[in-house]
Amino acid sequence: MWTKLPEKYFKDLKGKVEFEEPLSRHTTLKIGGPAEVYFEPQEMQDLIRGLDVASALGLQVHLLGRGSNVLVRDEGVRGMVVHLAGRSFARVKREGARVSAGAALSLPRLLRKSISFGLAGLECLAGIPGTVGGAVATNAGGRWGRISSSLDALGILNKGGEVHRLERTEIDFSRREGALPGPILWAEFLLDGAEPGFLLERTQEILTQKKKAQPLTRRSAGSVFKNPPGEEAWRLIAEAGLRGRSCGGAYISPKHCNFIINRGGAKAKDFLILVDEVR
Ligand SMILES: Cc1cc2nc3c(=O)[nH]c(=O)nc-3n(C[C@H](O)[C@H](O)[C@H](O)COP(=O)(O)OP(=O)(O)OC[C@H]3O[C@@H](n4cnc5c(N)ncnc54)[C@H](O)[C@@H]3O)c2cc1C
Protein backbone atom coordinates (compact mmCIF):
# COMPACT_ATOMS: atom_id res chain seq x y z
CA MET A 1 0.00 0.00 0.00
CA TRP A 2 2.82 2.38 0.91
CA THR A 3 6.44 2.27 -0.21
CA LYS A 4 8.26 -0.05 2.18
CA LEU A 5 10.12 1.86 4.87
CA PRO A 6 13.80 0.98 5.38
CA GLU A 7 13.79 -1.67 8.12
CA LYS A 8 17.24 -0.71 9.41
CA TYR A 9 15.66 2.28 11.15
CA PHE A 10 13.35 0.01 13.14
CA LYS A 11 15.54 -2.97 13.96
CA ASP A 12 16.89 -1.51 17.21
CA LEU A 13 13.53 -0.24 18.44
CA LYS A 14 12.28 -2.05 21.52
CA GLY A 15 8.56 -2.71 21.78
CA LYS A 16 6.12 -3.90 19.15
CA VAL A 17 6.67 -2.51 15.65
CA GLU A 18 4.27 -3.53 12.88
CA PHE A 19 3.96 -2.31 9.31
CA GLU A 20 0.47 -1.91 7.87
CA GLU A 21 -1.15 -2.98 11.14
CA PRO A 22 -4.98 -2.92 10.84
CA LEU A 23 -6.20 -0.23 13.22
CA SER A 24 -9.61 -1.90 13.42
CA ARG A 25 -7.84 -4.12 15.99
CA HIS A 26 -7.10 -1.11 18.16
CA THR A 27 -10.32 0.91 18.18
CA THR A 28 -13.56 0.32 20.06
CA LEU A 29 -15.50 0.85 16.82
CA LYS A 30 -13.49 -2.00 15.21
CA ILE A 31 -13.27 0.10 12.07
CA GLY A 32 -10.21 1.40 10.27
CA GLY A 33 -7.53 0.67 7.70
CA PRO A 34 -3.87 0.05 8.48
CA ALA A 35 -1.26 2.25 10.09
CA GLU A 36 1.82 2.69 7.92
CA VAL A 37 3.83 1.94 11.09
CA TYR A 38 2.33 0.92 14.42
CA PHE A 39 4.59 1.24 17.43
CA GLU A 40 4.04 0.18 21.05
CA PRO A 41 6.90 1.43 23.23
CA GLN A 42 7.25 -0.24 26.63
CA GLU A 43 9.56 2.32 28.21
CA MET A 44 10.24 6.00 27.92
CA GLN A 45 13.60 5.45 26.16
CA ASP A 46 11.86 3.32 23.51
CA LEU A 47 9.32 6.08 22.96
CA ILE A 48 12.06 8.69 22.54
CA ARG A 49 13.91 6.45 20.05
CA GLY A 50 10.70 5.74 18.15
CA LEU A 51 9.95 9.45 17.83
CA ASP A 52 13.51 10.03 16.60
CA VAL A 53 13.00 7.38 13.91
CA ALA A 54 9.70 9.00 12.89
CA SER A 55 11.43 12.35 12.67
CA ALA A 56 14.36 10.94 10.64
CA LEU A 57 11.92 9.39 8.15
CA GLY A 58 9.61 12.41 8.09
CA LEU A 59 6.70 10.32 9.45
CA GLN A 60 3.84 12.14 11.10
CA VAL A 61 3.17 10.79 14.61
CA HIS A 62 -0.37 9.97 15.81
CA LEU A 63 -0.98 9.03 19.44
CA LEU A 64 -3.54 6.32 20.06
CA GLY A 65 -4.88 5.49 23.51
CA ARG A 66 -7.70 2.95 23.86
CA GLY A 67 -9.00 4.08 20.45
CA SER A 68 -12.42 4.84 21.95
CA ASN A 69 -12.81 8.30 20.47
CA VAL A 70 -11.43 7.87 16.97
CA LEU A 71 -12.75 6.94 13.55
CA VAL A 72 -9.91 5.65 11.39
CA ARG A 73 -10.33 6.06 7.64
CA ASP A 74 -10.66 2.91 5.50
CA GLU A 75 -7.48 3.91 3.62
CA GLY A 76 -5.60 3.84 6.91
CA VAL A 77 -3.19 6.29 8.46
CA ARG A 78 0.03 7.44 6.92
CA GLY A 79 2.88 7.87 9.39
CA MET A 80 3.55 6.31 12.77
CA VAL A 81 0.75 5.42 15.17
CA VAL A 82 2.11 5.28 18.71
CA HIS A 83 0.29 3.40 21.45
CA LEU A 84 1.89 3.66 24.91
CA ALA A 85 1.74 0.07 26.04
CA GLY A 86 4.20 -0.63 28.84
CA ARG A 87 3.35 -0.67 32.53
CA SER A 88 5.76 2.19 33.04
CA PHE A 89 3.25 4.41 31.22
CA ALA A 90 0.38 3.30 33.46
CA ARG A 91 1.61 4.00 36.98
CA VAL A 92 -0.48 5.64 39.69
CA LYS A 93 1.03 7.57 42.57
CA ARG A 94 -0.70 9.34 45.40
CA GLU A 95 0.62 12.14 47.60
CA GLY A 96 -2.07 13.52 49.89
CA ALA A 97 -4.84 14.88 47.70
CA ARG A 98 -2.70 14.62 44.54
CA VAL A 99 -2.90 11.64 42.24
CA SER A 100 -0.49 11.28 39.36
CA ALA A 101 -1.50 8.80 36.64
CA GLY A 102 0.39 7.55 33.59
CA ALA A 103 -1.13 8.32 30.19
CA ALA A 104 -1.73 4.64 29.41
CA LEU A 105 -3.70 3.99 32.59
CA SER A 106 -7.31 3.07 31.87
CA LEU A 107 -9.96 5.44 33.19
CA PRO A 108 -11.88 2.66 35.00
CA ARG A 109 -8.66 1.80 36.85
CA LEU A 110 -7.93 5.44 37.68
CA LEU A 111 -11.44 5.78 39.04
CA ARG A 112 -11.17 2.61 41.14
CA LYS A 113 -7.85 3.83 42.56
CA SER A 114 -9.12 7.30 43.44
CA ILE A 115 -12.15 5.77 45.17
CA SER A 116 -9.92 3.46 47.19
CA PHE A 117 -7.79 6.48 48.18
CA GLY A 118 -10.96 8.22 49.36
CA LEU A 119 -10.49 11.02 46.83
CA ALA A 120 -13.35 12.64 44.94
CA GLY A 121 -13.45 14.47 41.60
CA LEU A 122 -13.11 11.78 38.95
CA GLU A 123 -16.51 10.09 39.29
CA CYS A 124 -17.59 11.95 36.12
CA LEU A 125 -15.37 9.46 34.23
CA ALA A 126 -17.57 6.49 35.14
CA GLY A 127 -18.47 4.46 32.05
CA ILE A 128 -15.85 6.10 29.81
CA PRO A 129 -13.59 3.40 28.37
CA GLY A 130 -10.47 5.45 27.44
CA THR A 131 -7.04 6.07 28.87
CA VAL A 132 -5.78 9.02 30.89
CA GLY A 133 -3.87 10.39 27.85
CA GLY A 134 -6.89 10.20 25.55
CA ALA A 135 -9.22 11.60 28.20
CA VAL A 136 -7.01 14.61 28.84
CA ALA A 137 -6.47 15.20 25.11
CA THR A 138 -10.25 15.26 24.56
CA ASN A 139 -11.25 16.73 27.94
CA ALA A 140 -13.50 13.74 28.53
CA GLY A 141 -16.62 13.92 30.64
CA GLY A 142 -20.18 15.04 30.23
CA ARG A 143 -23.07 16.22 32.28
CA TRP A 144 -21.50 15.02 35.54
CA GLY A 145 -18.33 17.04 34.94
CA ARG A 146 -15.12 16.97 32.91
CA ILE A 147 -11.62 15.70 33.59
CA SER A 148 -10.28 19.26 33.28
CA SER A 149 -12.01 20.25 36.56
CA SER A 150 -9.57 18.22 38.65
CA LEU A 151 -6.55 18.23 36.34
CA ASP A 152 -3.68 20.17 37.88
CA ALA A 153 -0.68 19.46 35.64
CA LEU A 154 0.44 17.44 32.63
CA GLY A 155 3.72 15.79 31.72
CA ILE A 156 4.47 16.21 28.03
CA LEU A 157 7.41 14.80 26.11
CA ASN A 158 8.89 17.69 24.17
CA LYS A 159 10.76 17.55 20.88
CA GLY A 160 14.12 17.45 22.63
CA GLY A 161 13.12 14.22 24.43
CA GLU A 162 12.61 15.96 27.77
CA VAL A 163 9.58 15.84 30.02
CA HIS A 164 7.96 19.23 30.33
CA ARG A 165 5.51 19.95 33.14
CA LEU A 166 2.53 22.01 31.98
CA GLU A 167 0.65 23.64 34.84
CA ARG A 168 -3.13 23.88 34.83
CA THR A 169 -2.99 27.60 33.97
CA GLU A 170 -0.94 26.81 30.85
CA ILE A 171 -3.37 24.23 29.46
CA ASP A 172 -5.83 25.44 26.88
CA PHE A 173 -8.79 23.06 27.09
CA SER A 174 -10.50 24.68 24.13
CA ARG A 175 -7.60 23.83 21.82
CA ARG A 176 -8.00 21.57 18.84
CA GLU A 177 -7.17 17.94 19.60
CA GLY A 178 -3.57 17.13 18.81
CA ALA A 179 -2.48 20.72 19.41
CA LEU A 180 -0.34 19.75 22.42
CA PRO A 181 3.42 20.10 21.90
CA GLY A 182 4.01 16.33 22.28
CA PRO A 183 2.67 13.08 23.73
CA ILE A 184 1.04 13.29 27.15
CA LEU A 185 3.04 11.06 29.52
CA TRP A 186 1.13 11.59 32.75
CA ALA A 187 -1.52 13.75 34.35
CA GLU A 188 -1.71 15.02 37.89
CA PHE A 189 -5.07 15.52 39.57
CA LEU A 190 -5.91 17.55 42.64
CA LEU A 191 -8.83 15.86 44.38
CA ASP A 192 -11.01 16.28 47.49
CA GLY A 193 -11.20 13.91 50.41
CA ALA A 194 -14.41 11.85 50.63
CA GLU A 195 -15.74 8.58 52.01
CA PRO A 196 -14.93 5.67 49.64
CA GLY A 197 -18.41 4.22 50.30
CA PHE A 198 -20.05 7.46 49.21
CA LEU A 199 -17.83 7.69 46.11
CA LEU A 200 -18.62 4.13 45.13
CA GLU A 201 -22.33 4.79 45.46
CA ARG A 202 -22.10 7.96 43.39
CA THR A 203 -20.08 6.18 40.68
CA GLN A 204 -22.59 3.31 40.58
CA GLU A 205 -25.42 5.81 40.28
CA ILE A 206 -23.78 7.49 37.26
CA LEU A 207 -23.05 4.10 35.68
CA THR A 208 -26.61 2.93 36.16
CA GLN A 209 -27.96 6.06 34.50
CA LYS A 210 -25.50 5.72 31.61
CA LYS A 211 -26.30 2.04 31.08
CA LYS A 212 -29.98 2.91 30.89
CA ALA A 213 -29.47 5.67 28.33
CA GLN A 214 -26.42 4.62 26.27
CA PRO A 215 -25.45 1.51 24.28
CA LEU A 216 -22.27 1.02 26.33
CA THR A 217 -21.65 -2.58 25.28
CA ARG A 218 -21.85 -2.01 21.51
CA ARG A 219 -18.99 -1.18 19.14
CA SER A 220 -18.97 2.62 19.11
CA ALA A 221 -16.79 5.65 19.71
CA GLY A 222 -19.19 7.24 22.20
CA SER A 223 -21.16 10.33 21.27
CA VAL A 224 -20.42 11.58 17.78
CA PHE A 225 -21.74 15.15 17.82
CA LYS A 226 -21.15 17.92 20.35
CA ASN A 227 -24.32 19.29 21.87
CA PRO A 228 -25.21 22.64 20.26
CA PRO A 229 -25.72 25.40 22.88
CA GLY A 230 -28.98 24.80 24.75
CA GLU A 231 -29.76 21.62 22.78
CA GLU A 232 -29.04 17.93 23.00
CA ALA A 233 -27.64 16.36 19.85
CA TRP A 234 -29.35 12.98 20.42
CA ARG A 235 -32.76 14.67 20.68
CA LEU A 236 -32.25 16.65 17.46
CA ILE A 237 -31.21 13.47 15.63
CA ALA A 238 -34.26 11.61 16.96
CA GLU A 239 -36.56 14.48 16.01
CA ALA A 240 -35.10 14.43 12.49
CA GLY A 241 -36.40 10.85 12.20
CA LEU A 242 -32.95 9.28 12.02
CA ARG A 243 -33.29 6.88 14.97
CA GLY A 244 -32.05 3.47 13.82
CA ARG A 245 -31.03 4.73 10.33
CA SER A 246 -28.37 2.44 8.87
CA CYS A 247 -25.76 2.44 6.15
CA GLY A 248 -23.80 -0.72 5.37
CA GLY A 249 -22.70 -2.17 8.70
CA ALA A 250 -23.23 1.06 10.66
CA TYR A 251 -26.42 2.36 12.26
CA ILE A 252 -27.63 5.16 14.51
CA SER A 253 -28.36 3.67 17.90
CA PRO A 254 -32.09 3.61 18.65
CA LYS A 255 -31.15 3.70 22.35
CA HIS A 256 -29.08 6.90 22.09
CA CYS A 257 -29.17 8.62 18.70
CA ASN A 258 -25.81 10.34 19.18
CA PHE A 259 -24.05 6.94 19.07
CA ILE A 260 -23.23 5.33 15.73
CA ILE A 261 -22.72 1.58 16.08
CA ASN A 262 -20.78 -0.93 14.03
CA ARG A 263 -23.05 -3.98 13.87
CA GLY A 264 -20.13 -5.89 12.30
CA GLY A 265 -18.24 -5.29 9.07
CA ALA A 266 -18.94 -1.54 8.98
CA LYS A 267 -16.57 0.67 7.02
CA ALA A 268 -15.52 4.19 7.94
CA LYS A 269 -17.31 5.21 4.74
CA ASP A 270 -20.65 3.88 6.12
CA PHE A 271 -20.10 5.77 9.36
CA LEU A 272 -19.28 9.01 7.52
CA ILE A 273 -22.35 8.75 5.28
CA LEU A 274 -24.51 8.63 8.43
CA VAL A 275 -22.58 11.57 9.91
CA ASP A 276 -23.24 13.57 6.72
CA GLU A 277 -26.92 12.68 6.78
CA VAL A 278 -27.25 13.85 10.39
CA ARG A 279 -25.48 17.12 9.57
C1 LIG B 1 -19.17 3.36 25.03
C2 LIG B 1 -18.43 4.68 25.05
C3 LIG B 1 -18.83 5.68 25.91
C4 LIG B 1 -18.15 6.91 25.93
N1 LIG B 1 -18.57 7.88 26.78
C5 LIG B 1 -17.93 9.06 26.81
C6 LIG B 1 -18.34 10.10 27.70
O1 LIG B 1 -19.28 9.96 28.47
N2 LIG B 1 -17.64 11.27 27.68
C7 LIG B 1 -16.57 11.46 26.83
O2 LIG B 1 -15.95 12.54 26.87
N3 LIG B 1 -16.17 10.50 25.99
C8 LIG B 1 -16.81 9.31 25.95
N4 LIG B 1 -16.40 8.33 25.09
C9 LIG B 1 -15.28 8.60 24.16
C10 LIG B 1 -13.91 8.19 24.70
O3 LIG B 1 -14.00 7.04 25.52
C11 LIG B 1 -13.21 9.30 25.48
O4 LIG B 1 -13.06 10.46 24.70
C12 LIG B 1 -11.82 8.82 25.96
O5 LIG B 1 -11.33 9.72 26.89
C13 LIG B 1 -10.81 8.68 24.82
O6 LIG B 1 -9.67 8.04 25.35
P1 LIG B 1 -8.81 7.04 24.46
O7 LIG B 1 -7.67 6.58 25.27
O8 LIG B 1 -9.67 5.98 23.89
O9 LIG B 1 -8.31 8.03 23.33
P2 LIG B 1 -8.19 7.73 21.77
O10 LIG B 1 -9.55 7.52 21.21
O11 LIG B 1 -7.20 6.67 21.52
O12 LIG B 1 -7.62 9.12 21.28
C14 LIG B 1 -8.42 10.29 21.36
C15 LIG B 1 -7.52 11.50 21.08
O13 LIG B 1 -6.56 11.61 22.12
C16 LIG B 1 -5.25 11.64 21.57
N5 LIG B 1 -4.36 10.94 22.51
C17 LIG B 1 -4.51 9.69 23.03
N6 LIG B 1 -3.50 9.42 23.88
C18 LIG B 1 -2.69 10.51 23.88
C19 LIG B 1 -1.46 10.84 24.54
N7 LIG B 1 -0.85 9.99 25.38
N8 LIG B 1 -0.91 12.06 24.29
C20 LIG B 1 -1.50 12.94 23.45
N9 LIG B 1 -2.65 12.68 22.79
C21 LIG B 1 -3.24 11.48 23.01
C22 LIG B 1 -5.35 10.91 20.24
O14 LIG B 1 -4.32 11.29 19.36
C23 LIG B 1 -6.72 11.37 19.78
O15 LIG B 1 -6.64 12.65 19.19
C24 LIG B 1 -17.06 7.11 25.05
C25 LIG B 1 -16.66 6.09 24.18
C26 LIG B 1 -17.33 4.88 24.17
C27 LIG B 1 -16.88 3.80 23.24
The ligand as a Gaussian input file, in Angstrom:
#p B3LYP/6-31G(d) Opt

LIG

0 1
 C      -19.167000       3.364000      25.028000
 C      -18.430000       4.680000      25.046000
 C      -18.830000       5.685000      25.913000
 C      -18.153000       6.909000      25.927000
 N      -18.575000       7.884000      26.780000
 C      -17.926000       9.061000      26.808000
 C      -18.339000      10.103000      27.697000
 O      -19.282000       9.957000      28.466000
 N      -17.641000      11.272000      27.677000
 C      -16.567000      11.462000      26.834000
 O      -15.947000      12.538000      26.870000
 N      -16.166000      10.496000      25.987000
 C      -16.807000       9.311000      25.947000
 N      -16.397000       8.335000      25.086000
 C      -15.281000       8.603000      24.162000
 C      -13.907000       8.193000      24.699000
 O      -13.997000       7.041000      25.522000
 C      -13.207000       9.301000      25.483000
 O      -13.064000      10.462000      24.698000
 C      -11.822000       8.824000      25.960000
 O      -11.333000       9.720000      26.891000
 C      -10.810000       8.685000      24.824000
 O       -9.674000       8.043000      25.346000
 P       -8.809000       7.037000      24.458000
 O       -7.667000       6.582000      25.271000
 O       -9.667000       5.984000      23.891000
 O       -8.312000       8.026000      23.332000
 P       -8.194000       7.725000      21.772000
 O       -9.553000       7.523000      21.213000
 O       -7.198000       6.672000      21.520000
 O       -7.623000       9.122000      21.283000
 C       -8.416000      10.287000      21.359000
 C       -7.520000      11.504000      21.077000
 O       -6.558000      11.614000      22.118000
 C       -5.246000      11.636000      21.573000
 N       -4.358000      10.938000      22.513000
 C       -4.508000       9.693000      23.033000
 N       -3.498000       9.415000      23.880000
 C       -2.686000      10.507000      23.881000
 C       -1.463000      10.836000      24.539000
 N       -0.846000       9.990000      25.376000
 N       -0.908000      12.058000      24.291000
 C       -1.504000      12.940000      23.451000
 N       -2.649000      12.683000      22.794000
 C       -3.237000      11.482000      23.009000
 C       -5.353000      10.908000      20.245000
 O       -4.316000      11.291000      19.358000
 C       -6.723000      11.368000      19.780000
 O       -6.639000      12.650000      19.188000
 C      -17.061000       7.109000      25.054000
 C      -16.656000       6.087000      24.183000
 C      -17.334000       4.883000      24.175000
 C      -16.875000       3.797000      23.240000

